[in-house]
Amino acid sequence: MTIDLAQYSLTNRFETVSADYTHKANQDEMLLRSWRRTGTDTFTVKAAWPAAHRFYVSRLGLYDPLLLSETVRQTLPLLSHGAYQVPFGHQLLWKDFSWTLDPAAAQADGDPAELELHISCHDVTYRRDRASAISATVEVERAGRHLATAHSRFTIQDRTVYNRLRGAYADAKAATARAVPLPPPAGLSPFGRDRFEDVVLAATDRPDHWQLRVDTTHPVLFDHLVDHAPGMLLLEAARQAALATAHPHPMAVTGMDSDFVRYAEMDAPCLLVTERLTDPARVRVSAHQHDREIFTSLVTLADAPAATTTPSDLAA
């Protein structure tokens, strides 16, 4: 099945993105501004990164690279609902997500960053008249300069199927109530954070092993009720674990290649493990729960730009 372009007007007019289309309860956390269809399966989306953010904090003179992850994540429900007839209430499930970023184009200058995302969807499969799986390639520009490239595939399930597959875990309120007690954060500087409430890893008795902190009250990572640990929490955990592996050397994350294998449930401890590879610029981070690997991410690190490294960045 393909989209009938006769239904759409391919003009230069951009439509405003509504909060519903990004699955954000707090409109202040919306990064997308407007969008338009440019072809059967191609789109342009305009976005903006704030000059300052309470969670996505600029570090080493660079915008937080997880802003890129969240920006791309918001495009997935936008295109599902706005372009591929997916009803609200259906569940979007990440299969894989990768991106690479040019740190020279990610310099934070104290002003909001205006972005333009050029998205090409492919390998779109349908169930009846709506999409059930989509792959997307995203080219991101900032002020006409290439900033990043991202790729993702996700599937879409209607609520009836999702409830059947998830069983008792489909009840988000009950799943939240069953969340394991929150352990104390492992620290600050090694994880690239300056507030304990934003550290998502807790120490264990083994080196390079951390327990995932599932803080269901976190205003950004848990913007609304969910029945499992969000994908953005796992990506943040992978980023923090990789930075801790490189500490005290100041490094910037310039790429992530992640696979979401199973749901990260909130009622059992989830363990993050880092593996140092022969390539010193890459760290493999994996998440384990019930003795099974549920998530992996290959994180690419780069030396911080010399001009933006400060004594506090080098603190142990």
N, C-alpha and C positions, 0 to 999 in steps of 0.2 A: 504494500500500500504506500502511496505517496501523497503529499499534500497538494491539493488543487490550488495552484497559484491564482486562479480566477477569484478566489475568496479574499485575496489580499491586494492592497495597493502598495506597490513598491515605489515609494516616494522618499524624499529627503526629510519627511516629517517624523520626528521622534515622539514617542509616547512616554509619558511619565510612568515610572515604576512605582507600583503601590506596595505597601508593606506586606500584604498578603502574598504577593508574588515572590517574596524573599524568605518567607517562613520566619520572620523576625517579629516578636511581640513588641519589642521596644523600637519604635521608629528611629530613634537616635542612633541605633546600631546599623541602619541601612547604609550601604556603601554604593548601591546602584542608584542612578538618577533617571536615565531614560534609555529607550531602546527602539530599534526598528528592524524589520526583516529586510534583507538585501537580496535574497534569493530563496530557492526552495528550502534549503537547509542552512542558510547562512544569515548571520545577524551581526549588528553592531550595537554595542552597549556602552553607554557612558557612565563612568563611576568617579567617585572622589574619595580620597583618603584625607581624613582630618589632619590638621597641623599638629594636634596633640590628642591622645586617646588614653583613657585610664588603664587599659589593658594592653593594647597593641602599642607599646612604647618604643620610640625611636632609640636605637642603641648604636654606638660606634659611628654616629653620624648618618645612619641609614634608617629608612622607614622599616618598621617591623615586617619581615618577610611573611609572617602569618597573616598580615593584611591581604596579601595576594591570595593566600589559600581561602580566606573568608570571602573575598570578592568573587573568586571563581565559584565557590560553593553557592553563593547567592544567585548566580546565573542559572544554576541547574533547576530550581523550582520555577524561576522566571520563564525559562523556555518551555518547561514541561506544561505549565498552566497556560502560558500566553501563546505558545506556538504549536503545541502538540496535543491539545485537547485533554490533558490530564485533569480530572476533577479534583477539587480541594478535598482533603481527607485521605487521599492516596499516599502511600509511603514511598519515599525516595531512598534507595539503598546504595551507598557507595560500594563499588567493586574495586576500583583502583584510581589513583590520583597521583600525577607527577607534575613537577614544574622545575624550571631553571630560570634564574633571575640574574640580570646584569647589575652588579652592585654599583657600578658607575652611574647608572640611570636611576638608582634608588636612593640617591643622596637626599637627605631631609634638609630643606632650606628654611624651615620655620613657617612655611605656607602650606595650605592644602594642596594635594597633588591631584591634578585633573588627569583622568585616564580614559582611554578608548580601547575597548575590547572587541576584537574581530573574531567571531566564533563560527566555526564550521562543524555542523553535526553530521555524523556518518554512522553506518551500521545501525540505523534506526529500525527497531522491530516494533510491530504493532499487535495488540490484542483488541479485536473488534475495531473501533474507530479511534483508539487512543494509543499513544506510544507506551511500550512496556520496557524498553531498554534503549539507551542512547549513548553513543560515544561522542565526545566533543573535543575539538582542538581549539585552543584559545591563544591568540596572539595579542599581547598587551602593549600599548604604546603610552608613553608619557610625553606630552608636548611634542608629538611627532617623532619621538625617539623610541626605539625598541627597548622595552623594559623586561619582558618575560614571555615565555612560552609554557603553556600548560596543556595537559591531556587528562581526560577522565572518562570513565565508563560507569554508568549507574543504571540500576534497574528500578522499576516502578511496580508496586503491588497495590491492588485495591484492598480496602480495609477488611473485607471478609476473608480474603486469602491470608492477609497478614495476621489477622487474629487467630486463624487456624494454625498457622505455622508457629506463632509465638506462644500460643497457649496462655498460661497464667501470666507470662511476662508481658503480654500485650497491654495490661492495665498500667498506665504510666504512673498514676497516683500510688498504686500499691507497690510498684517497682521502686519508686523513690523512697517510700517508707521503709523498704527493706535494705537500703543502701548501707554498706558496712560503715562502722564508726570512722570518722575522719582522723587519720594519723597526723602527727605534726609534720610540717614541711622539713625537707632535708637541709635547707640553707637558702642563701640568696645569691651571692656573687657567682658561684659555679654554674648557676642555671640561667644567668642573664636577667635576673629579676631584682627589683628593689622593694617589693612588697611581699611579705610572707603569704598573704592570701592568694597571690598569683602563682605561687610555686605548686606544681601539680604532682610532684614526686616526694615520697617519704623514704627515709633511710631504711636499709635492711642490714643484716649482719654479714652481707657478702658484697665485695667490691663490684662496682658496675652493675648492681642490681638495685632496683628501687620499686616500691609499691606505688601504684597509681592512687593519687588523692582524688576522690570523686566528691567534690564539694557541690552538692545540688543547689546550694544557695548562691553560687557564683553568678553575678549579674550578667556576665557576657557569655561564658561557656554554657550556662544553663539559662538561656533567655526565656524558655518556656518548659513545661513539663514534657519529659521524654521517658521512654521505658528502658533505655540502655545508655551507656556512656557515649556521648556524641563523638562523631568522627573528628571534630575540631579539637576535642580534648585529647584524643590519641595523637593527633599531629603535634599539638603543643607539648605533650609529654615526650615525643620523639625528639623534638627540637631541644628541649631542656636537657634530656639525657645526652644528646650529642655534644652540646656545649660543655656539660660537666666533664665529659671524657677529655675534651681539649683543655680544660682549665688547668693552670692559670693563663694560658696563652689566649689572648683575645681573638676570637674567630667570629666570622659572620656566616650564617646559613645562606647558601646560594642555590640550593636545590634539594628537593625531596622526591623520592620515588616510592610510593606507599601502596600496599595491598591490604584491603580489609577482608579478612578471611571469615571471621565469625563475629557475632555480636559480643561486645564487652558488657557483661551483665554487672549490675550494681550491687548485688547481694553476696559477692564473693571477691576476695582479694585478686587484684590483677597485677602481675609482676612485669616490669620493664627491664630488659637486659640489653646492654650494649656490647658490641663485638668490634674490636679494633681490627681493621683490614690492612692488607699490605700497602694499599694506597692510603697514605696518611691524611688525605683530604676527604676521606669517606668513612662513615661510621654506620654500621648496621644496627638498627634498634628493633627489637621484637617484643611483643606483648604476649604474655602467657596467662591463661586462666584454666583452672581444672586440668593442669598438666597438658594443655593443648595450646599451640601457637594460634593466636587469633588475629594478629596484626603484625606487619613488618614495614619498616621504612628504611631506605638507604638515603642517609643524609649527607649532603655535600657541604663541606666547610671551606672557607677561604680566609686568608689573612685579612685582618681589618685594615682599611686604608690608613696609611701612616699618619696622614694629616688629621684623622679623626680619633686616634687613640689617645686617651687621657690617662693620667695616673690612676684614677679610680677604676678604669677598665682593667688595669693590670693588678689590682689589689687581690691578695689571696683570700 
